[in-house]
Amino acid sequence: MSRPMPPQDPATGEPIVPMRLQRFLARAGVASRRGSEDLMTAGRVRVNGAVVTELGSKVDPASDIVEVDGRRVELGTKAVHIMLNKPAGYLTTMKDPKGRRCVAELVPCDRYPGLFPVGRLDMDTTGLLLFTTDGDLGQRLLHPSMHVDKRYVALVDGRVRDHELEPLRRGIELDDGPCQPARCRILSVREAREVAPHGIGDFETAVEVIIREGRKNQVKRMLSRIHHPVLALHRSDFGPLALTGVKRGHWRLLTEEETAALERASAERAGAPKPSRTPRRNRS
């Protein structure tokens, strides 16, 4: 008499066997393994109704019920990607021990457990902040070797002349080392409406800065280094994503085309096979 075949993972076709809980969460697309460990130690993961914080714990995906923040997680669950138009006044963190407002309040964590922000925006910086439940994708996009373009619009103090931006274009030196060369230009009033909705003052300038790094306060420090401190900062683009179709303080799911473009960008820079190309939407 032949033995019955064990259940298989819908995503990989591999047999399902008892596995470490953090590995299960990562394979289900909740977060990276490190992120899954953080979820466990924070007491956000339950197995069969009981909170599990021990990192060596194992689960049987065929019989155990695993929940994150009260929502059931199963293998084969499709990853979720969200674009938030972050307002000023919110920390880029999912929980703040001091009780300050954080971006977790603005995205549907209850509907999509395991959401986490890809990178950070300063509390007073507005604009595009990507969230995902795909830990591997998030790590690839943040890895220094990825060189993902990030476009910022800055309103700065003083009248900037184009030649003053040359140090940024060459790669300006900061306290923590030299920056990679940035692409930058002076913007018109129309192009700067996200940071200057009521117009640009006589002694203010709007500047576009595109960088591939992600150091703390980098754009602000770069512009302060050329003696034009930032008054307001907005991120409009992250890699292939442009902030469209979402009001300040609101979010939306990425379209299939945007998701494909994001995965393609990370795959190309990681040297992985390129998914089939999808025509890029025109930006509005």
C-alpha positions as CSV (number, residue, x, y, z in Angstrom):
1,M,0.0,0.0,0.0
2,S,1.5,3.3,-1.1
3,R,2.0,6.1,1.5
4,P,0.0,9.3,0.9
5,M,1.9,12.3,-0.5
6,P,2.6,15.1,2.0
7,P,0.9,18.5,1.4
8,Q,2.9,20.8,-0.8
9,D,3.7,24.5,-0.6
10,P,1.4,26.3,-3.2
11,A,4.2,28.7,-4.0
12,T,7.1,26.3,-4.5
13,G,5.6,22.9,-4.9
14,E,7.9,21.6,-2.1
15,P,6.7,19.2,0.5
16,I,5.5,20.9,3.7
17,V,7.2,19.7,6.8
18,P,7.5,21.2,10.3
19,M,9.8,24.3,10.0
20,R,11.0,27.1,12.2
21,L,8.3,29.7,12.7
22,Q,10.4,32.6,11.3
23,R,11.1,30.6,8.2
24,F,7.4,29.9,7.8
25,L,6.6,33.6,8.1
26,A,9.3,34.6,5.6
27,R,8.1,32.0,3.1
28,A,4.5,33.2,3.5
29,G,5.7,36.7,2.6
30,V,5.0,38.3,5.9
31,A,8.6,39.7,6.4
32,S,12.2,38.8,6.0
33,R,13.5,36.2,8.4
34,R,15.1,38.9,10.6
35,G,11.8,40.9,10.4
36,S,9.9,37.8,11.3
37,E,12.0,37.3,14.3
38,D,11.3,40.9,15.3
39,L,7.5,40.2,15.0
40,M,7.9,37.1,17.2
41,T,9.9,38.8,20.0
42,A,7.4,41.7,19.9
43,G,4.6,39.3,20.8
44,R,2.7,39.8,17.5
45,V,2.7,36.1,16.4
46,R,0.3,33.5,17.7
47,V,0.3,29.7,16.9
48,N,-3.0,28.0,17.7
49,G,-4.0,30.9,19.8
50,A,-0.9,31.2,21.9
51,V,1.7,33.9,21.6
52,V,5.1,32.5,20.5
53,T,8.3,34.5,21.2
54,E,10.9,31.7,21.2
55,L,12.9,31.9,18.0
56,G,13.5,28.2,17.8
57,S,9.8,27.3,17.8
58,K,8.6,25.1,14.9
59,V,5.2,24.9,13.2
60,D,3.5,22.4,11.0
61,P,2.0,24.4,8.2
62,A,-0.4,21.6,7.4
63,S,-2.1,21.7,10.8
64,D,-1.1,24.7,12.9
65,I,-2.9,28.0,12.7
66,V,-0.5,30.9,12.6
67,E,-1.6,34.5,13.1
68,V,0.2,37.9,12.9
69,D,-1.6,40.8,14.6
70,G,-4.7,38.6,14.7
71,R,-4.8,37.8,11.0
72,R,-4.2,34.3,9.8
73,V,-1.1,33.7,7.6
74,E,-0.8,30.8,5.2
75,L,1.9,29.6,2.7
76,G,1.2,30.9,-0.8
77,T,-0.3,34.1,0.5
78,K,0.4,36.8,-2.1
79,A,2.7,39.6,-1.1
80,V,1.2,43.0,-0.8
81,H,2.8,46.3,-1.8
82,I,1.4,49.7,-0.8
83,M,2.2,53.3,-1.7
84,L,1.7,55.8,1.1
85,N,1.7,59.6,0.5
86,K,3.3,60.4,3.9
87,P,2.3,63.6,5.6
88,A,4.6,65.6,7.8
89,G,4.6,64.8,11.5
90,Y,4.8,61.0,11.4
91,L,7.7,58.8,12.3
92,T,8.7,56.1,9.9
93,T,8.3,53.2,12.3
94,M,5.5,50.7,13.0
95,K,5.5,51.4,16.8
96,D,7.0,54.2,18.9
97,P,7.7,53.6,22.6
98,K,7.3,57.3,23.3
99,G,3.8,57.2,21.9
100,R,4.5,59.6,19.0
101,R,2.5,59.3,15.8
102,C,3.9,56.8,13.3
103,V,3.2,55.7,9.8
104,A,1.6,52.5,11.0
105,E,-1.5,54.5,11.8
106,L,-1.9,55.4,8.1
107,V,-1.7,52.0,6.5
108,P,-4.0,48.9,6.9
109,C,-1.9,46.8,9.1
110,D,-5.0,44.9,10.3
111,R,-5.9,43.9,6.8
112,Y,-2.3,43.1,5.7
113,P,-0.3,41.8,8.7
114,G,3.4,42.0,8.3
115,L,3.5,45.3,6.4
116,F,6.7,47.2,6.9
117,P,8.2,50.4,5.3
118,V,11.0,50.0,2.8
119,G,13.4,52.7,4.0
120,R,12.6,55.8,5.9
121,L,11.5,59.4,5.5
122,D,12.2,62.0,8.2
123,M,9.3,63.0,10.4
124,D,8.9,66.4,8.6
125,T,9.5,64.9,5.1
126,T,6.5,64.1,3.0
127,G,5.9,61.9,0.0
128,L,6.2,58.4,-1.4
129,L,6.9,55.7,1.2
130,L,6.7,52.1,0.0
131,F,5.3,49.3,2.2
132,T,5.5,45.6,1.5
133,T,5.0,42.2,3.1
134,D,7.7,40.8,0.9
135,G,10.8,40.8,3.1
136,D,13.2,39.7,0.4
137,L,12.0,42.4,-2.0
138,G,12.4,45.0,0.7
139,Q,16.0,43.9,1.5
140,R,16.9,43.9,-2.2
141,L,15.6,47.4,-2.7
142,L,17.5,48.7,0.3
143,H,20.8,47.0,-0.3
144,P,23.6,49.5,-1.2
145,S,24.4,47.5,-4.4
146,M,20.9,48.2,-5.7
147,H,21.4,51.9,-6.5
148,V,17.7,52.6,-6.5
149,D,17.0,56.2,-7.6
150,K,15.1,58.4,-5.1
151,R,13.8,61.7,-6.4
152,Y,13.3,64.6,-3.9
153,V,12.0,68.1,-4.3
154,A,13.4,70.5,-1.8
155,L,12.5,74.0,-0.9
156,V,15.6,75.7,0.4
157,D,16.6,79.0,1.9
158,G,18.3,81.5,-0.4
159,R,18.6,82.0,-4.1
160,V,20.4,79.1,-5.6
161,R,22.5,79.5,-8.7
162,D,23.0,76.5,-10.9
163,H,26.8,76.5,-10.4
164,E,26.3,76.1,-6.7
165,L,24.9,72.6,-7.3
166,E,28.1,71.4,-8.9
167,P,29.5,70.0,-5.6
168,L,26.4,67.8,-5.4
169,R,26.8,66.6,-9.0
170,R,30.5,65.7,-8.3
171,G,29.8,63.9,-5.0
172,I,29.9,66.2,-2.0
173,E,31.8,65.3,1.2
174,L,29.7,64.9,4.4
175,D,30.8,64.2,7.9
176,D,30.3,60.4,7.3
177,G,32.1,60.3,4.0
178,P,31.7,61.4,0.4
179,C,28.3,61.0,-1.4
180,Q,27.8,59.5,-4.7
181,P,27.2,62.0,-7.5
182,A,23.6,63.3,-7.4
183,R,21.5,64.6,-10.3
184,C,20.1,68.0,-9.4
185,R,18.5,71.0,-11.0
186,I,16.6,74.2,-10.1
187,L,12.8,73.8,-10.5
188,S,10.1,76.1,-11.6
189,V,7.1,77.2,-9.4
190,R,4.9,74.7,-11.2
191,E,7.3,71.8,-10.6
192,A,7.6,72.6,-6.9
193,R,4.0,72.7,-5.9
194,E,4.4,69.8,-3.5
195,V,6.7,71.8,-1.3
196,A,5.6,75.3,-2.2
197,P,1.8,75.1,-2.9
198,H,1.5,78.9,-2.4
199,G,4.5,79.8,-4.4
200,I,8.2,80.3,-3.9
201,G,9.4,83.2,-1.8
202,D,11.8,85.9,-3.1
203,F,14.6,84.4,-1.1
204,E,13.7,80.7,-1.6
205,T,14.6,78.2,-4.3
206,A,13.1,74.8,-5.3
207,V,15.7,72.1,-6.2
208,E,15.3,68.6,-7.5
209,V,17.8,66.1,-6.0
210,I,18.0,62.5,-7.2
211,I,20.2,60.2,-5.1
212,R,20.9,56.5,-5.0
213,E,22.0,56.3,-1.4
214,G,19.9,56.4,1.8
215,R,21.9,57.9,4.6
216,K,20.1,59.6,7.5
217,N,19.1,63.2,6.6
218,Q,21.2,62.9,3.5
219,V,19.5,65.4,1.2
220,K,19.1,67.9,4.0
221,R,22.8,67.6,4.9
222,M,23.9,67.9,1.2
223,L,22.0,71.1,0.7
224,S,23.1,72.6,4.0
225,R,26.7,71.8,3.0
226,I,26.3,74.3,0.1
227,H,24.7,76.8,2.6
228,H,21.1,76.4,1.5
229,P,19.3,74.7,4.4
230,V,16.1,72.8,3.6
231,L,12.8,74.4,4.5
232,A,10.6,71.6,3.1
233,L,11.3,68.2,1.6
234,H,9.2,65.9,-0.5
235,R,9.9,62.5,-2.1
236,S,8.1,62.0,-5.4
237,D,9.7,58.9,-6.8
238,F,11.2,55.7,-5.5
239,G,12.9,53.5,-8.2
240,P,10.3,53.0,-11.0
241,L,7.5,54.2,-8.8
242,A,6.0,57.7,-9.1
243,L,3.7,59.2,-6.5
244,T,0.4,59.4,-8.4
245,G,-3.3,58.8,-7.6
246,V,-3.0,59.1,-3.8
247,K,-3.7,62.1,-1.6
248,R,-1.5,63.2,1.3
249,G,-2.1,60.9,4.3
250,H,-3.7,58.2,2.1
251,W,-2.4,55.0,0.6
252,R,-3.2,52.7,-2.3
253,L,-2.2,49.2,-3.5
254,L,0.4,49.1,-6.3
255,T,-1.0,48.2,-9.7
256,E,0.2,45.0,-11.4
257,E,2.3,47.2,-13.8
258,E,4.0,49.0,-10.8
259,T,4.6,45.7,-9.0
260,A,6.2,44.2,-12.1
261,A,8.4,47.3,-12.6
262,L,9.5,47.1,-8.9
263,E,10.4,43.5,-9.1
264,R,12.1,44.0,-12.4
265,A,14.2,46.8,-11.0
266,S,15.4,44.7,-8.1
267,A,16.0,41.7,-10.2
268,E,18.1,43.6,-12.8
269,R,20.3,45.1,-10.1
270,A,20.7,41.8,-8.3
271,G,21.7,40.0,-11.5
272,A,18.6,37.8,-11.5
273,P,16.6,36.9,-14.6
274,K,14.5,39.7,-15.8
275,P,10.7,39.3,-15.7
276,S,8.9,40.1,-18.9
277,R,8.6,43.8,-19.4
278,T,5.4,45.7,-18.9
279,P,4.8,49.1,-20.6
280,R,5.3,51.9,-18.1
281,R,2.4,54.2,-17.5
282,N,2.7,57.8,-18.2
283,R,3.2,60.0,-15.2
284,S,0.6,62.6,-14.4
